[in-house]
Every structure is written in C-alpha cells, then in structure tokens.
Amino acid sequence: MQDMIRIALLDDYQGAAMKSAPWDNLPDNCVLEVFRDHLKDQDAVALRIKDFEVVMALRERTPFPRSLLKKLPNLKLLATAGMRNASIDLKAATELGILVCGTSSYKSSTVELAWGLILAVTRNIPREHYGTVAGKWQQTLGVGLEGKTLGILGLGHIGGKVAEVARAFRMRIIAWSQNLKEERASECGAQRVEKEELFKQADILTIHTVLSDRTRGLISHKELRMMKPTAYLINTSRGPIVDEKALIKALRSKVIAGAGLDVFDEEPLPKNHALFGQENVILTPHLGYVTEEVYRIFYGETLENIINFLKGEPQRVLNPEVLQKLRPL
C-alpha cells in the first residue's frame, strides 16, 4: 500500500481552488486540504503545514523564507503560482532538497486592472457610486485622458500592453526604466525619457517593473515631489517599489492629486492602516491576477505539476539543482 501524500493549498481567499482544476485526477493516495484563511505568524504557518509533503503557495500571500522552510521537514514539493516568486527562498529550498515548481504567468489581467484603477481614480467612480446611492448627484469633476501624458515605469510585456490601451485613448506615452532602450520604447509607441522627466511630465504614472534590490524604494519623497500636483500614481506591481510613508505624506498634503493602489508593503493591509480614509486614493486587495481565467491556469498547472512530480517527472522546475537530491515519495 502506498504512503498517503498530503497536499495543502494555502490562502484560497475566494474559495475558488476546488472549482478551478479537476483535483479528482490526483492519485488515490493523495489527501487534499484547502485553507481559506491567511496566517501571518510564521510559527502558526509551520504548525499548520508541517505534516504536508506538498504545499501550494498562491503568489506571495504566504512567504517561504529559510526560517520557515527549515521547520517543514516533510515538505518535498513547494508549488507556486507563476514562474517567479520573490517570497520563496529558492537557495534555501534547494539546500534543503525541496523542489519548487511554477506555472504559466499572467499578463492581460494586470493590464486590465491598471486601466480600471486609472479610470476609477481620474473619474472618481467609487466616490460617485456611493454618492449616487446616498442620494447625492454629481459631486466631483473628472479628468479626461485624451491628450494627457501617461508615464510608464517599466516597459516590459505588461507595460507594453498598457501602452497599447493608452494609444486608443489618444494619450502621449513616455517611459523609463533602468534598462529601457530607445528601440523598445518606439516599438510601443512611447518616447523614452530620463527618470526625472518621467516624473515631471506624467499626468498619470503607472508602475510595471519587478521588485528587486534595484527597484525597492525607487519612488521616494524626491520622486513624488517631482510630480505635478494634478498627477496620479498607479501601482499594480509591488508595494515596496514605492516608499509607502512618503506616498501617504504626498497624498495627505496633496503633493499629487491621487493614487490607485493594488499592492502594499504588508498584505493583507492591517486594520486602521494610514491609507484608509483618504479620499484621493483607491485601494484594491492585490487583484491584478485574480480572475477566473488566471486561477484556472494557476490551479490547473499546479495539479499537473503535482501529478508529474509524483510520477518522478517534475516540470516547470524553478530550482533544477535540487533534482539531484530528490528521493521518490
């Protein structure tokens, strides 16, 4: 009789995991458990999943640093959604003999949300919705997009698609990142500018670069003070790219007109966070990848990863060095 294999799916906030993939395809000796609540305390996480051989991390909702991985002696496969997860210590996982596998990434869903935030913040959509429900009619003046300058920080795949939509709105597009070439900017219908000019000229500045040592804190008091008082900041990338305290101060003092934020330093946002109650900011709970279509990719390919791992044929491996250390379950 085969040993039982315990599989944990973490942070299923919407209760979508079971309907996003055909989990009945798992071998009979697999026991699947889904956890909908989020645990912040590392010891609590370790206690919850210490007996599981396979764990799925849904993006960066639960971090897996070395200190946590060392407390999981039974863990053999750590499955992550996406092919990059900055909250997993890959080096530690490799040293501990834990295989890490990913899934296809997502692109268009984040582009769509970025534009949703741009339209919501420039046309005051949430405020006008609640005003209408409360019997108030037309409280604000919106800002049109045609002829305005969109600044894109990071013109990779997502940034390029954001630029496509901006052209439909007949916006002027400028872009900058540390490695951006003139050719790429031109290809996207954008003008490459220097960093300082990006902040000075943008009516809307949207962030589409990855979080790294080079981009952490890239937007600070200095950059925010360069922006127009009528400008808006949109962040659907990663919270720590922006100095959160500096941004809160800029929003309160109207250094900039407003912001649309989907990502934060700490997620979920703690109660009574300083961003709450700001009329000139729209907050969403890291929804960039949260669509039915993306979840079907994440969970469906995670299921494939688990089945192939159990067959001894792992795929989408993020730390191939560990393959030499793997022992069959």
C-alpha positions in Angstrom: 0.0 0.0 0.0 1.4 3.4 -1.0 2.0 6.0 1.7 -0.5 8.8 1.8 0.6 12.1 0.3 -0.8 15.2 2.0 -1.3 18.3 -0.2 -2.1 21.8 1.2 -3.5 24.7 -0.9 -2.9 27.9 1.0 -4.7 31.3 1.1 -7.7 30.4 -1.0 -9.5 33.6 -0.1 -12.4 33.3 -2.5 -12.9 29.5 -2.1 -12.0 29.1 -5.8 -9.4 26.4 -5.6 -11.6 23.3 -5.9 -13.6 24.6 -8.9 -10.5 25.9 -10.8 -9.0 22.5 -11.5 -10.0 18.8 -11.8 -8.5 17.7 -8.5 -10.2 14.3 -8.8 -7.3 13.5 -11.2 -5.0 13.2 -8.2 -3.8 9.6 -7.4 -6.0 7.8 -4.8 -3.2 8.0 -2.1 -3.4 11.8 -2.1 -5.2 13.8 0.6 -6.0 17.4 -0.4 -6.7 20.1 2.2 -7.6 23.7 1.3 -7.0 26.6 3.7 -9.0 29.8 3.1 -7.7 31.9 5.9 -4.3 33.6 5.9 -1.8 33.1 8.7 0.8 35.8 9.3 2.7 34.3 12.2 5.4 32.0 10.9 5.2 29.6 13.7 1.5 29.2 13.1 2.1 28.5 9.4 4.8 25.9 10.3 2.4 24.2 12.7 -0.3 24.1 10.1 1.7 22.6 7.3 4.5 20.7 9.0 3.0 17.3 8.1 2.4 18.1 4.4 4.6 16.7 1.6 3.2 19.1 -1.0 2.2 22.8 -0.5 0.9 25.3 -3.0 1.7 29.0 -2.4 -0.7 31.3 -4.2 1.7 34.0 -5.3 3.4 35.8 -2.4 0.4 35.6 0.0 2.4 33.4 2.4 6.2 33.9 2.3 8.6 31.0 2.5 11.9 32.2 3.9 14.7 29.9 5.0 13.5 30.2 8.6 10.1 28.7 7.7 11.4 26.1 5.2 13.7 24.7 7.9 10.6 24.0 10.1 9.0 21.8 7.3 10.9 18.5 7.4 8.2 16.7 5.4 7.9 19.2 2.5 9.1 17.8 -0.8 7.3 20.0 -3.3 6.5 23.7 -3.0 4.3 24.7 -5.8 4.0 28.4 -6.6 1.6 30.2 -8.9 3.7 31.9 -11.6 7.3 31.4 -12.7 8.7 33.9 -10.2 8.0 34.3 -6.5 10.2 36.7 -4.6 8.8 35.5 -1.3 10.3 32.0 -1.7 13.9 31.5 -0.7 15.0 29.3 -3.7 18.5 28.9 -2.4 17.3 27.6 1.0 14.7 25.3 -0.7 17.5 23.8 -2.9 19.8 23.3 0.1 17.0 21.6 1.9 16.1 19.4 -1.0 12.7 21.0 -1.6 11.6 21.1 -5.3 9.9 24.4 -6.3 7.7 24.3 -9.4 5.8 27.2 -11.0 3.0 27.8 -13.6 2.5 29.9 -16.6 2.3 33.5 -15.8 -0.5 36.0 -16.4 -0.3 39.3 -18.3 -3.5 40.8 -19.5 -5.4 40.7 -16.2 -2.9 43.1 -14.6 -3.1 45.4 -17.6 -6.9 45.5 -17.3 -6.8 46.2 -13.6 -4.3 49.0 -14.1 -6.6 50.7 -16.5 -9.5 50.1 -14.2 -7.7 52.0 -11.4 -6.7 54.8 -13.8 -10.3 55.3 -14.9 -11.6 54.9 -11.3 -9.3 57.5 -9.8 -9.4 60.0 -12.6 -13.2 59.9 -12.9 -13.9 59.4 -9.2 -16.0 56.4 -9.9 -16.2 54.8 -6.4 -17.0 58.1 -4.7 -19.7 59.0 -7.3 -21.2 55.5 -6.9 -21.6 55.8 -3.2 -22.8 59.4 -3.6 -25.5 58.3 -6.1 -26.7 55.5 -3.7 -26.8 58.1 -0.9 -29.0 60.5 -3.0 -26.2 62.9 -3.9 -25.8 63.8 -7.6 -22.6 64.8 -9.3 -20.1 65.7 -6.5 -16.9 65.8 -8.5 -15.2 66.9 -11.7 -13.4 64.1 -13.5 -10.2 64.3 -15.6 -10.2 63.3 -19.2 -7.4 61.1 -20.6 -7.2 62.3 -24.3 -4.1 64.4 -24.7 -2.7 63.7 -21.3 0.7 62.2 -20.7 1.0 58.6 -19.5 4.3 57.8 -17.8 5.1 54.1 -17.7 7.8 52.9 -15.3 8.9 49.6 -16.9 8.0 48.8 -20.5 8.1 45.1 -20.5 5.3 42.8 -21.6 2.7 44.3 -19.2 3.9 47.9 -19.7 3.8 47.4 -23.4 0.2 46.3 -23.3 -0.7 49.3 -21.1 0.8 51.5 -23.8 -1.4 49.8 -26.4 -4.5 50.9 -24.5 -3.1 54.4 -24.0 -2.9 54.8 -27.7 -6.6 54.1 -28.0 -7.2 56.9 -25.6 -5.0 59.2 -27.7 -2.6 59.8 -24.9 1.0 60.8 -25.2 3.2 58.0 -23.8 6.6 58.4 -22.2 8.6 55.6 -20.5 11.7 54.9 -18.4 13.4 52.0 -16.7 17.0 51.3 -15.9 17.4 49.1 -19.0 14.9 50.6 -21.4 16.2 51.0 -25.0 15.0 53.6 -27.5 14.0 50.8 -29.8 11.7 49.2 -27.3 10.1 52.5 -26.5 9.5 53.3 -30.1 8.1 49.8 -30.7 5.4 50.5 -28.0 4.6 54.0 -29.4 6.3 55.6 -26.4 9.1 58.2 -26.0 12.0 57.1 -23.8 12.8 59.8 -21.3 15.2 60.0 -18.4 13.9 59.1 -14.9 13.5 62.7 -13.7 11.5 63.7 -16.8 9.2 60.7 -16.4 8.1 62.0 -13.0 8.0 65.7 -14.1 5.9 65.2 -17.3 3.5 62.4 -16.4 -0.1 63.2 -15.7 -0.6 59.6 -14.8 2.4 57.4 -13.7 1.9 53.7 -13.8 4.4 51.2 -12.4 5.2 47.9 -14.3 8.6 46.9 -13.2 9.5 43.9 -11.0 10.6 44.3 -7.4 14.3 43.8 -6.9 17.1 45.3 -4.9 17.4 48.0 -7.6 13.7 48.9 -7.6 12.9 48.7 -3.9 12.1 52.2 -2.7 12.7 53.5 -6.3 9.9 56.1 -5.8 10.6 58.2 -2.7 9.9 61.7 -1.4 12.2 63.1 -4.1 10.4 61.5 -7.0 7.0 62.2 -5.6 7.9 65.9 -5.2 8.9 66.0 -8.9 5.4 65.1 -10.0 2.7 67.6 -10.9 0.1 68.4 -8.2 -2.5 67.2 -10.7 -0.8 63.9 -11.3 -1.9 60.4 -10.3 0.2 57.4 -9.3 -0.9 53.8 -10.2 0.8 50.8 -8.7 -0.2 47.2 -9.7 3.3 45.9 -9.5 4.7 45.6 -5.9 4.2 47.8 -2.9 7.8 48.3 -1.8 8.8 49.8 -5.2 7.2 53.0 -3.6 8.2 54.4 -0.2 4.8 53.9 1.4 5.3 56.5 4.1 6.4 59.1 1.5 3.4 58.3 -0.6 1.0 58.7 2.3 2.5 62.0 3.1 2.3 63.1 -0.5 -1.4 62.1 -0.7 -2.3 63.9 2.6 -0.5 67.1 1.6 -1.8 67.0 -2.0 1.7 66.9 -3.4 0.0 64.7 -6.0 -3.7 64.5 -6.9 -4.3 60.9 -6.0 -3.3 57.2 -6.4 -4.8 53.9 -7.4 -3.0 51.1 -5.4 -3.4 47.3 -5.7 -0.2 46.4 -3.9 1.3 47.3 -0.5 4.2 46.8 1.8 2.1 44.5 4.0 -0.6 42.3 2.7 -3.4 41.9 3.7 -3.5 45.5 4.8 -3.6 45.8 8.6 -6.7 47.4 10.3 -6.5 51.1 10.7 -3.8 51.5 8.0 -2.9 55.1 7.2 -4.1 54.8 3.7 -7.7 54.2 4.8 -10.0 57.2 4.7 -8.0 59.0 2.1 -10.5 60.5 -0.4 -7.8 60.8 -3.1 -6.8 57.1 -3.1 -8.5 54.0 -4.4 -7.4 50.7 -2.9 -7.8 47.1 -4.2 -6.6 44.0 -2.5 -3.9 42.8 -4.9 -6.4 41.8 -7.6 -4.0 42.1 -10.6 -4.0 38.3 -11.2 -7.3 37.5 -9.6 -9.6 36.4 -12.4 -11.3 33.1 -13.2 -9.1 32.6 -16.2 -5.9 33.1 -14.3 -6.9 30.9 -11.5 -7.7 28.1 -13.9 -4.1 28.4 -15.2 -2.6 28.6 -11.7 -4.5 25.7 -10.2 -4.7 23.6 -13.3 -0.9 23.7 -13.9 -0.2 23.2 -10.2 -2.3 20.0 -10.4 -0.2 18.9 -13.4 3.0 19.7 -11.5 1.9 17.6 -8.6 0.9 14.6 -10.7 4.1 14.8 -12.7 6.2 15.2 -9.5 4.6 12.1 -8.1 5.4 10.2 -11.3 9.1 11.3 -10.9 8.8 13.5 -13.9 8.8 17.1 -12.5 8.1 20.0 -14.8 8.2 23.8 -14.7 11.1 23.5 -12.1 12.4 26.7 -10.7 15.4 25.2 -8.9 16.7 22.4 -11.1 19.8 21.9 -8.9 17.6 20.1 -6.4 16.7 17.4 -8.9 19.9 15.5 -8.0 18.8 15.4 -4.3 15.2 14.2 -4.9 14.1 10.9 -3.4 10.9 9.2 -4.6 7.9 9.5 -2.3 
